[in-house]
Amino acid sequence: MLDIFKKPYTLRTFEKTEYTGDYPSARYSDRTVMLNVQPMTANELLALPEGIRRDKNIKAIGKVEIRTADDAAGTLADRLLYRGQWYECTGADVWGNTPVGQTEAVFGLIPVSEVSNVNIVPDDGEKGNGEDTP
């Protein structure tokens, strides 16, 4: 993948979800990464499993580690800011056997109406919430 097709995007990565009393909380950090991001084609959408299809899906390609949610590790999926909206990673594959060696990830739009049941907190310790910071 040629670098001329990549643009800077904000990728949000979460740490392990911790519990304070009965309330889950997850710290995150944002970083700027270079990706080729594009809408998924109709054929690509049909190939997605029913459980990860969203109203809007995009794919991102680059030399960046991108993670899906991991219940065993207790981490939320990475999120990508694309055109002013947050998308959640629903699938990621590392293609290490290609000359380029890249990651291809699928992201689904997080609806504004979806309120996170986990309090998400910036890594700098400021208070965050699941409503305005998906």
Disulfide bonds with the S-S distance in Angstrom:
none
